[in-house]
């Protein structure tokens, strides 16, 4: 029973991390470039802000709780 709870915590934590990384950025749209390069779907200024601890604390804590439950409960 505890193995299922810990697995659910880990899976939900990973899904929450993915959701936070993808949900709050603008949708990509083709950009026009002045140098003649073909348009790209890569958004401007994505950066690494989605990896910050303030946005990912819930997912990381769910993964940590799942690992603790998995390791401590026989």
DSSP file (Angstrom, degrees, kcal/mol; ACC not computed):
  #  RESIDUE AA STRUCTURE BP1 BP2  ACC     N-H-->O    O-->H-N    N-H-->O    O-->H-N    TCO  KAPPA ALPHA  PHI   PSI    X-CA   Y-CA   Z-CA
    1    1 A X     >        0   0    0      0, 0.0     4,-1.7     0, 0.0     5,-0.1   0.000 360.0 360.0 360.0 -45.8    0.0    0.0    0.0
    2    2 A X  H  >  +     0   0    0      1,-0.2     4,-2.5     2,-0.2     5,-0.2   0.797 360.0  59.7 -69.5 -26.7    2.8    2.4    0.9
    3    3 A X  H  > S+     0   0    0      2,-0.2     4,-2.4     1,-0.2    -1,-0.2   0.904 105.8  48.0 -66.3 -39.6    4.7    1.6   -2.2
    4    4 A X  H  > S+     0   0    0      2,-0.2     4,-2.4     1,-0.2    -2,-0.2   0.889 111.5  50.1 -67.3 -38.5    1.7    2.7   -4.3
    5    5 A X  H  X S+     0   0    0     -4,-1.7     4,-2.3     2,-0.2    -2,-0.2   0.925 112.7  46.3 -65.3 -43.8    1.4    6.0   -2.3
    6    6 A X  H  X S+     0   0    0     -4,-2.5     4,-2.2     2,-0.2    -2,-0.2   0.899 112.8  49.8 -66.9 -38.9    5.1    6.7   -2.7
    7    7 A X  H  X S+     0   0    0     -4,-2.4     4,-2.6     2,-0.2     5,-0.2   0.901 110.5  50.5 -64.9 -39.7    5.0    5.9   -6.5
    8    8 A X  H  X S+     0   0    0     -4,-2.4     4,-2.7     2,-0.2     5,-0.2   0.901 109.7  50.9 -64.7 -40.3    2.0    8.2   -6.8
    9    9 A X  H  X S+     0   0    0     -4,-2.3     4,-2.1     2,-0.2    -2,-0.2   0.917 112.3  46.6 -62.2 -43.0    3.8   11.0   -5.0
   10   10 A X  H  X S+     0   0    0     -4,-2.2     4,-2.2     2,-0.2    -2,-0.2   0.932 114.6  45.9 -66.8 -45.5    6.8   10.6   -7.3
   11   11 A X  H  X S+     0   0    0     -4,-2.6     4,-2.4     1,-0.2    -2,-0.2   0.920 114.2  48.1 -64.8 -43.6    4.8   10.5  -10.5
   12   12 A X  H  X S+     0   0    0     -4,-2.7     4,-2.3    -5,-0.2    -1,-0.2   0.865 110.1  53.3 -65.7 -34.6    2.6   13.4   -9.5
   13   13 A X  H  X S+     0   0    0     -4,-2.1     4,-2.1    -5,-0.2    -2,-0.2   0.915 110.0  46.8 -64.5 -42.9    5.7   15.4   -8.5
   14   14 A X  H  X S+     0   0    0     -4,-2.2     4,-2.2     2,-0.2    -2,-0.2   0.909 112.8  49.7 -65.8 -41.6    7.3   14.8  -12.0
   15   15 A X  H  X S+     0   0    0     -4,-2.4     4,-2.5     1,-0.2    -2,-0.2   0.884 110.0  51.4 -64.2 -37.4    4.0   15.7  -13.7
   16   16 A X  H  X S+     0   0    0     -4,-2.3     4,-2.4     2,-0.2    -1,-0.2   0.885 108.5  51.2 -67.0 -38.1    3.8   18.9  -11.6
   17   17 A X  H  X S+     0   0    0     -4,-2.1     4,-1.8     2,-0.2    -2,-0.2   0.913 111.8  47.3 -63.4 -41.9    7.4   19.8  -12.6
   18   18 A X  H  X S+     0   0    0     -4,-2.2     4,-1.8     2,-0.2     5,-0.2   0.909 111.1  51.5 -64.9 -41.7    6.5   19.3  -16.3
   19   19 A X  H  X S+     0   0    0     -4,-2.5     4,-2.8     1,-0.2     5,-0.3   0.922 110.1  48.5 -61.8 -44.7    3.4   21.4  -15.9
   20   20 A X  H  X S+     0   0    0     -4,-2.4     4,-0.7     1,-0.2    -1,-0.2   0.854 111.1  51.2 -65.1 -34.3    5.2   24.3  -14.3
   21   21 A X  H  < S+     0   0    0     -4,-1.8    -1,-0.2    -5,-0.2    -2,-0.2   0.834 123.2  28.2 -71.9 -30.9    7.9   24.2  -17.0
   22   22 A X  H >< S+     0   0    0     -4,-1.8     3,-0.5    -5,-0.1    -2,-0.2   0.702 109.3  65.1-103.7 -21.8    5.4   24.3  -19.8
   23   23 A X  H 3< S+     0   0    0     -4,-2.8    -3,-0.1    -5,-0.2    -2,-0.1   0.858  98.3  46.0 -79.3 -36.2    2.3   26.1  -18.5
   24   24 A X  T 3< S+     0   0    0     -4,-0.7     2,-0.3    -5,-0.3    -1,-0.2   0.287  90.1  91.9 -98.8  12.1    3.4   29.7  -17.8
   25   25 A X  S <  S-     0   0    0     -3,-0.5     3,-0.1     1,-0.1     2,-0.0  -0.729  84.7 -96.6-100.7 156.6    5.3   30.5  -20.9
   26   26 A X        -     0   0    0     -2,-0.3    17,-0.1     1,-0.1     2,-0.1  -0.362  44.5 -99.5 -69.1 149.0    3.8   32.1  -24.0
   27   27 A X        -     0   0    0      1,-0.1     2,-0.2    -2,-0.0    -1,-0.1  -0.414  44.5-108.1 -65.6 142.8    2.7   29.9  -26.8
   28   28 A X        +     0   0    0     -2,-0.1     2,-0.3    15,-0.1    14,-0.1  -0.479  40.3 177.3 -76.8 143.5    5.2   29.8  -29.6
   29   29 A X        -     0   0    0     -2,-0.2    11,-0.1    11,-0.1    -3,-0.0  -0.985  40.3 -85.9-140.9 150.2    4.4   31.5  -32.8
   30   30 A X        -     0   0    0     -2,-0.3     2,-0.3     9,-0.1    11,-0.2  -0.300  42.8-149.5 -60.3 135.4    6.5   31.9  -35.9
   31   31 A X        -     0   0    0      9,-1.1     2,-0.5    11,-0.1     9,-0.3  -0.784   8.6-131.0-102.0 148.7    8.8   34.9  -35.8
   32   32 A X        -     0   0    0     -2,-0.3     2,-0.4     7,-0.1     6,-0.1  -0.843  23.4-156.0 -95.5 136.5    9.9   36.9  -38.8
   33   33 A X        -     0   0    0     -2,-0.5     3,-0.5     4,-0.4     6,-0.1  -0.853  16.3-146.2-114.0 151.4   13.6   37.4  -39.1
   34   34 A X  S    S+     0   0    0     -2,-0.4    -1,-0.1     1,-0.2    -2,-0.0   0.649  91.6  66.4 -87.4 -16.2   15.4   40.2  -40.9
   35   35 A X  S    S-     0   0    0      2,-0.1    -1,-0.2     1,-0.0     0, 0.0   0.348 112.9-105.5 -92.6   9.1   18.4   38.2  -41.9
   36   36 A X  S    S+     0   0    0     -3,-0.5     2,-0.1     1,-0.3    -2,-0.1   0.486  71.9 141.8  86.6   2.3   16.6   35.8  -44.3
   37   37 A X        -     0   0    0      1,-0.1    -4,-0.4     3,-0.0    -1,-0.3  -0.442  61.0 -96.1 -73.3 151.9   16.6   32.8  -42.0
   38   38 A X        -     0   0    0      1,-0.1    -1,-0.1    -2,-0.1    -7,-0.1  -0.316  49.8 -91.5 -65.5 153.1   13.5   30.6  -42.0
   39   39 A X        -     0   0    0     -3,-0.1     2,-0.3    -6,-0.1    -7,-0.1  -0.290  42.8-152.1 -65.3 150.8   11.0   31.3  -39.2
   40   40 A X        -     0   0    0     -9,-0.3    -9,-1.1   -11,-0.1   -11,-0.1  -0.884  20.1-141.4-123.7 155.3   11.3   29.4  -36.0
   41   41 A X        +     0   0    0     -2,-0.3     2,-0.4   -11,-0.2   -11,-0.1   0.378  65.4 118.8 -93.8   3.0    8.9   28.3  -33.3
   42   42 A X        -     0   0    0    -14,-0.1    -2,-0.1     1,-0.1   -13,-0.1  -0.559  66.9-124.2 -72.3 126.2   11.3   28.9  -30.5
   43   43 A X    >   -     0   0    0     -2,-0.4     3,-0.7   -17,-0.1     2,-0.2  -0.357  26.7-104.7 -71.1 151.9    9.9   31.6  -28.1
   44   44 A X  T 3  S+     0   0    0      1,-0.2    -1,-0.1     2,-0.1     0, 0.0  -0.512  93.7   2.1 -73.6 139.6   11.9   34.7  -27.4
   45   45 A X  T 3  S+     0   0    0     -2,-0.2    -1,-0.2     1,-0.1    -2,-0.0   0.796  71.3 151.4  61.4  36.6   13.6   34.9  -24.1
   46   46 A X    X   +     0   0    0     -3,-0.7     3,-0.7     1,-0.1     4,-0.2   0.954  25.3 162.3 -63.8 -48.5   12.7   31.5  -22.6
   47   47 A X  T 3   -     0   0    0      1,-0.2     3,-0.2     2,-0.1    -1,-0.1  -0.079  58.8 -67.7  62.2-164.0   15.8   31.4  -20.4
   48   48 A X  T >  S+     0   0    0      1,-0.1     3,-1.6     2,-0.1    -1,-0.2   0.049  93.1 116.0-112.1  23.4   16.2   29.1  -17.4
   49   49 A X  G X   +     0   0    0     -3,-0.7     3,-1.3     1,-0.3     6,-0.2   0.748  66.2  67.5 -64.9 -24.0   13.6   30.8  -15.2
   50   50 A X  G 3  S+     0   0    0      1,-0.2    -1,-0.3    -4,-0.2    -2,-0.1   0.611  92.5  61.8 -73.3  -9.7   11.4   27.7  -15.2
   51   51 A X  G <  S+     0   0    0     -3,-1.6    -1,-0.2   -30,-0.1    -2,-0.2   0.412  77.3 122.7 -93.1   1.9   14.1   25.8  -13.2
   52   52 A X    X>  -     0   0    0     -3,-1.3     4,-1.0    -4,-0.1     3,-0.7  -0.259  68.7-126.0 -66.9 150.7   13.9   28.2  -10.2
   53   53 A X  H 3> S+     0   0    0      1,-0.2     4,-0.8     2,-0.2    -1,-0.1   0.743 104.1  65.7 -70.0 -22.7   13.0   26.8   -6.8
   54   54 A X  H 34 S+     0   0    0      1,-0.2    -1,-0.2     2,-0.2     4,-0.1   0.814 109.3  37.0 -71.0 -27.5   10.2   29.2   -6.2
   55   55 A X  H <4 S+     0   0    0     -3,-0.7    -1,-0.2    -6,-0.2     4,-0.2   0.669 122.3  43.0 -93.6 -18.7    8.1   27.6   -9.0
   56   56 A X  H  X S+     0   0    0     -4,-1.0     4,-2.3     1,-0.1     5,-0.2   0.290  76.9 103.7-113.0   9.7    9.1   24.0   -8.5
   57   57 A X  H  X S+     0   0    0     -4,-0.8     4,-2.3     1,-0.2     5,-0.2   0.864  81.4  52.4 -64.7 -35.2    9.0   23.6   -4.7
   58   58 A X  H  > S+     0   0    0      2,-0.2     4,-2.0     1,-0.2    -1,-0.2   0.927 112.3  44.1 -67.9 -44.1    5.7   21.7   -4.8
   59   59 A X  H  > S+     0   0    0      2,-0.2     4,-2.1     1,-0.2    -2,-0.2   0.908 115.0  48.2 -66.5 -42.0    6.9   19.1   -7.3
   60   60 A X  H  X S+     0   0    0     -4,-2.3     4,-2.5     1,-0.2    -2,-0.2   0.892 111.5  50.5 -66.3 -38.9   10.3   18.6   -5.6
   61   61 A X  H  X S+     0   0    0     -4,-2.3     4,-2.6    -5,-0.2    -1,-0.2   0.868 109.1  51.4 -68.9 -34.7    8.6   18.2   -2.2
   62   62 A X  H  X S+     0   0    0     -4,-2.0     4,-2.3     2,-0.2    -2,-0.2   0.913 111.6  47.0 -65.2 -41.7    6.2   15.6   -3.6
   63   63 A X  H  X S+     0   0    0     -4,-2.1     4,-2.2     2,-0.2    -2,-0.2   0.918 113.4  48.7 -64.7 -42.7    9.1   13.7   -5.1
   64   64 A X  H  X S+     0   0    0     -4,-2.5     4,-2.5     2,-0.2    -2,-0.2   0.906 111.1  49.8 -64.5 -41.5   11.1   13.9   -1.8
   65   65 A X  H  X S+     0   0    0     -4,-2.6     4,-2.6     1,-0.2     5,-0.2   0.907 110.6  50.4 -63.7 -40.9    8.0   12.8    0.2
   66   66 A X  H  X S+     0   0    0     -4,-2.3     4,-2.2     1,-0.2    -2,-0.2   0.899 111.4  47.8 -63.4 -40.5    7.6    9.8   -2.1
   67   67 A X  H  X S+     0   0    0     -4,-2.2     4,-2.3     2,-0.2    -2,-0.2   0.899 111.8  49.8 -67.3 -39.9   11.2    8.8   -1.8
   68   68 A X  H  X S+     0   0    0     -4,-2.5     4,-2.5     2,-0.2     5,-0.3   0.930 112.5  46.9 -64.5 -44.6   11.1    9.1    2.0
   69   69 A X  H  X S+     0   0    0     -4,-2.6     4,-1.8     1,-0.2    -2,-0.2   0.916 113.5  49.5 -61.7 -42.1    7.9    7.0    2.2
   70   70 A X  H  < S+     0   0    0     -4,-2.2    -2,-0.2    -5,-0.2    -1,-0.2   0.880 117.0  39.9 -65.4 -38.4    9.5    4.5   -0.1
   71   71 A X  H  < S+     0   0    0     -4,-2.3    -2,-0.2    -5,-0.1    -1,-0.2   0.824 120.5  40.5 -82.4 -31.8   12.8    4.2    1.8
   72   72 A X  H  < S+     0   0    0     -4,-2.5     2,-0.6    -5,-0.2    -3,-0.2   0.788 100.3  71.5 -91.8 -28.7   11.4    4.3    5.4
   73   73 A X     <        0   0    0     -4,-1.8    -1,-0.1    -5,-0.3     0, 0.0  -0.786 360.0 360.0 -94.3 122.6    8.3    2.2    5.3
   74   74 A X              0   0    0     -2,-0.6    -1,-0.1   -72,-0.0    -4,-0.1   0.503 360.0 360.0 -72.9 360.0    9.1   -1.6    4.9
